[in-house]
Amino acid sequence: MRILILGGDGYLGWPTAMHFSDAGHEVTVADSFAKRKWEVELGIAPLAPVPSLHHRVRSWKRITGKTITMRVGDLTNARSVYGLLEEARPDAIVHYGEQPSAPYSMQNRTAAVETQVNNVVGTLNVLFAMRHACPDAHLVKLGTMGEYGTPNIDIEEGYLTVTHNGRSDTMLYPKKPASFYHLSKVHDSHNIEFACRIWGVRATDLNQGVVYGVDTDHTLRDPLLRTSFHYDHVFGTVINRFLVQASLGAPLSVYGKGGQTRGFLDIRDTVQCVDLAVHNPAAAGEFRVFNQFTEQYSVLDLAHRVQAAGARAGLAVQLEHLDNPRAEAEEHYYNASHSHLADLGLVPHLLTDDSLDRMLAVVHAQSGGVDRADLAPTIKWKGGGARVQV
C-alpha cells in the first residue's frame, strides 16, 4: 500500500512510519515541524534528544535498507496539501498532524486560535485535497477520548441511538470537551463525518485515550530512531510524567483529588490500532469511530502504581496533591465502550508491574538532563496563572 503519514516527526507518527515501512509498504511522512517550534518557544524538550526527521529517515535507510520518503509542508497551506496528495496518491492517510496538547491550547488567546486554525483548517484542507487527488483513499484520523468529556452515562463508540417523543434516531454521540484543543478535535470529527456523508469519503476516527510508553520494537533498534518522549506539563502525558518524577525521587504531582478517570494505552498499541484500521478500511461514505484505549484508570490509581514501581526500584516516591490547574470533574462516572478494535484483533500490551518497572528503568537511565521546572503546571484553565497575550 501507499501510506501517507501526516505529523511523521511526532511521538506517534515516527514509530508508525517505521512500522509500515518495515512491513513493506510505500511510506511517505510529512511534517511542518511546528511542534519543535512550540517546544523552543516554551523552553521545553523531550527526555532524551531526538534527531531531526531528516536524520532519522537516513538512519532508517542505513539500518534497514528500506526507504521512507520525507516531505516538509504545512497542512494549513492548501497548495502544499494538494501538491502532497497529488504526488503521494496514497491508499491510506494516517493523520497525526495536529497541535496535540490541551494545556498548550489553554494558555492564552494566541495559542487557542493557533490550535484551532492548525487543527481544523489543516484537516479541512486534507479533506478537500483527498476529494481532488485521491477520492478512494482511506483517512485514519487521530481523535481523542477527550471529545466526549465525562458524561454521567456510558460512552458509546461514536454514535448514540436516542428516543425522543416516541421517535428514534442514531446520531453522533454528544460531545462535551474540556479544552480548546479537545474542541478542535470535535470540529474535526464533525467535518470528517460531513465529508463522508456528502462526498463519499471513507474515514476512521480513532478516539484515543492517554498514551504512555518510551519505546516500540522499532525505536529500540538504534538510539538514532528514538521518538519524542515528553514529561513536561504541556506535552507530557500523566504516566510519562509520573515515571520521570519517580526516577528523580520527586513527588508525583496529582492534580486535585486524583479521581479523574480516563482510558489509557501503550504506544505500541497505538501503532497496532492504526495498523488494524488501515488494513480493515471503512467503506466509501462510512465514518467509523473507534474508541482507542485498552484500560481505564484514575490518576490516583496510576500514581499508586508508579509509587509501587519506585519502591521496587529502591526509590522513595511520595505523592503530592496540587491545586488542579484544569477545570474538570475530579470525581465522576466513567464507562466507555471500546470493542471495535478488539473485534478486529487488537492484542493489548497491558500496564503490568513488569512493564512499569521496565519503563521506569529506561526513564531513570535517561533522567540526567531533566529540567525539574518543566514538571510544575503553570497554565491555568481559568486564567489564574496563564500568560496574558492578546
N, C-alpha and C positions, 0 to 999 in steps of 0.2 A: 504494500500500500504506500501511497504518498501521504505523509503525515506532516502537517504544519503545526508547530508548537509556538504559540504567542506567549511572550514572557519567559523565553527559554533561558534567561540568565538567573532565574529565581530559585528559591529554596525547593520548590516543587518542579519547576519547569526543566531544570537541568537534569535531575535524575530521570524524569520522564523521557527526555530526549535520548539519553543513553540506553534506557530500557528498550525503546522501539528500534533504535539503530542496531543494538546488539541482536535483536530478533530478526534482522534482515530487511527492515522497512527503509524506505527512502525518506529521510527526516530532514526537514528544514526548521531551524529555530530563528525566531525574530525577537528583537528587544530594542527598546529605546534607551535603556539604562537609567530610566527615571528614578528607580528605587535607589540606585547607588548615589544619585544626586541628592535625594532626600536624606540619606544616611549622612552625607557630608554636611548638609545644612543643619542637621540636628546634632552633629558631633558624636554619632554612634557608629558601631562597627560590629560585624559578626564575631563570634567567639574566636575563630581562627581565620587568618587572612584567606580570602577567596580569590584565586587567579581570575583574570578577565575572561569573559566568554570566548574571546579570540584565542587566548592561550589554552583554555580547556578543550576547545574544538580541535586545535592542533595536537594536543596531548592525547585526545581520544583516538585520533587517526594514527598516531605513532604507536600507541599501546595496543590497539585492536586491529589496525588496518582498515577500519571502517570509517566512512565519511559522514559527517553531519554538516549540512550546508548552513551557513550563518548569514542573516541579513539584519541590517540596522534600520529601524523605522519606527515612527510614532503613530500609534493607532488613531490619534485624533486628527491626523493628516490624511484626508480621504484619498488624495492622489497616491500617497505612499501605500495605503492599504490596497487600493485597486491594483497597483503595479505588483505588489507582493503576491496577491492571489492569482493574477494573470500569469505570473512566472511559475509559481509553485503548482498550480492546478491540483490542489490537494483532494484526496478522497475523504480525509478527516482533518478537522481543525480542532486542536486542543487549546482552549483559550484560558490562559492564566494571566494575561497581560493587563493587570489592573493594580491600582493602589490598594494594598492588602490590609491596611491597619485601621481599626476603629479609633484608637487614640489619636492617630495622626489626623484623622478627619475631624476630630472634635477640638483641636487646639485653637482654631480661630477661623474667621470668615474665609481667608485666603485658602487655607487647607481644605475646608469643606467644599468650596467651589472647585478647587483643583481636583479633588477626589471625584466629585460628581461629573465634571467635564471629562476627565481622563477615562472614567469607567463607563459612563452612559454613552457619551459621544463615540468613544472608541468601539464599543460593542455595536452601536448603530452602523458605524462605518463598515465593520466586518460583515454585518447582515446584508447591507446594500452591495458590497463587493462580492459576497457569495452569490447573490442573485445575478450579478453581472457575469462573473468569471467561472463559477463552479456551482451551479444551482443544485446539483445532486450530491454535493459534499455533506458530510455529517458534522455538525457543530457539537463539540463536547465542551460545555462551558462550566467553569468552576464557580458555583454559587456558595452559599453559606447557610448553615442551620440557623444563624442569627437572623435570617429574614423572618422566621416565624415568631421570634421573641419567646416569651414564656406564658402561653395561654393557659387558662385553667381547664382545658380539655385536651384530649390526646392529639398529638401532632401526626397527621397522615403524610403520605409521600406525595406532596404537591397538590392534591385535589381533595375536595370535601363535598360530599353529597348533602344538600340542605333541603329540608321540607319546610315550606312556609305557606301558610294559608291554604293548606291542602294540596299544594303543588310541590314537585321535587325537581331539582336540577343539580348537576355536578359542575363545580367551578373551581378555579384556583383557590387553594387554601388561603384564608385571610392572613395578612402579614402585619406584624407589629414590631418593626425593627427598633434598635436602641442606639443607633448612631447614624451619622450622615454616610459613613461607609456602608453599613448594612442597608440603608435606604437605597444607595446606588445599586446594590445587588438586586433589590426588589424591582427597581426600574428596569434593570437588565432582563429579569425574568419575564416581566410583562411585555417588554419589547420583543423578546425572542418568541414568546408564545404567540404574539400577534403576527410575526413574520411566518411562523409555521402555519397558522390558521388561514392567513390571507394569501401568502405566496407559495405555500407548499414546501417551505424549508423543513429539513429534518434536524432535530436538536435534542440533546440530552442535557438537562440542568442538574449538576451534581451539587446538592446542598450539603456541603462538607462540614463536619464537626471540627473541633480544635485538633490540629496536627501536632504531634511530638516526634522526636527522634533525631538522631545525629547522622545516621548513615543508611544507605541502601547497599545492596550487593555490588553495585557499580561504583559508587563513591569510594568503597573500600579498596578498589584496585590500585589506587595511587593517590597520594595527597594532592596532586595537581587536578584531580577530578572531584574534589570535595564540593559540597554545596553550602549555602549560606545559613548557618545555624545562629539564630538571633536569641539573645537572652534579655534584651533591654525592655523597658516599659512601653515602648512604641511598637516594635515589630516582633518582639519575643512572645511566644505563647506560654501559658501558665506552667506546664510541666517542664519545659525547657528552662524557664526562669528559675523554678524551684531547684532543678538539678545544679545550676550554676551557683545558686546561693548555698546549697548544701555543700558543694565542693569547696567553697570559701570558708565554711563554718559560720556563715552569716545567717540570721534568722530568715525563715521563709515568710515572705510578705503575703499574708492572707487579707484580701480586701473585704472589709466588713466582717460579717459573721462567718462567711465561707460556705453558706448554704447554696450558693449559685450552682445549679446542676446543668451540665451540658453533655453533648456527645463528643467522644474522642476517638482518634485513630492514629496508628503508627504511620510514618511517612512511607514505609514500604507498602502499606495498604492503599494509600493514595494512588501510587503508581499502579497497583493491581486493579483498583476500581476503574481507573481511566482506561487501562487495557481492556477490561471487560466491556466497558461502554463502546470503545472503538470497534471491537470485534463482534459486537452484537448491536448494530446501528439501529436507530429509530427509523420508522417508515417515513416516506415522504408526507409532509404535512403533520407529522406527530411531534408533539412537545412532551417529552418524557421528563419526569422528575424522580431522581433517586436521592434518598437521604443517605449520605455517605459518612457513616461512622460505625464503630464496632462495639463500643461500650459507653455507658453513662456513669459519670462520677460527679460528686460535688467537689468544689475547690478544697474544702476541708478534708474530705476523704483523700484527695491526692496529696495534700500536704502531709498527712499522717503516713501515707505510703512512702513518700520521699524521705521523711524523717526516719522511718524504719530502715530504709536503704542506707542512709547515712550512718546509722548505728552499726549496721553490719560491716560498713567500711571503716569503722573506728572514728567516725566524725561526730562530734557533739552538735546536733542540729536542733535548734529551737524554732518555735512558731511565733510570729508577731502579727497581731490583728491591727491593720491600719484602717483609718477612716477611708471608706470606699470612695475613690475618685469618680466612679461611674454612677449613673442614675439607673439602677437596676434592682429588681426584687432579690433579696438575699435569702429568702425562704419562699419556695413556690412549688407548685405541682409541675412535673416534667415527665412525660411519657411519649416518646417519639417512635413511630414505626420506621423500620429500616430493613425491609425484607427483599427488595427488588434485586439488589446486588448479590445477596446471599443466594437468591434463586438462580442467578447467572453463574454461580460457582465461587464466590468470594470465600477464601480461606484466611481468616484474620490472624494477624500477629497480636495477641492479647497482651495487656500490660501485666506481666508476671513479675514476681520478685527478681527472678533471674534477669529479665530484660531491663528492669530498673537498675540493677546492680551493674550490668554491662554499660548502660548509658552513663551512669554516674562515674564509672572508671574512666571512660573516654573523656568526659567533660572535665573531670578532675585533672587529667593529664594535660589538658589544653587551657587551664584556667589562669595561667600566669599573667596573661595580658588583659584580664577582665578589668573594666573600669566600673568600680562599685557605684559611682554616681549615676550610671545608666540604669540601675535597678530601681531607683526610687520613682514612683509615679508623680509626675509634675503637671500632667494635663487633667484638668477637672471638667467633667461633663457639664456642670452648671456654671462654669466660668470663674470659680473662686480663685484658682491658681493659674488660669490659662494666660498665655501671652496675648495681649490685646493687639490686634492687627486688623486694619480696615482696608 
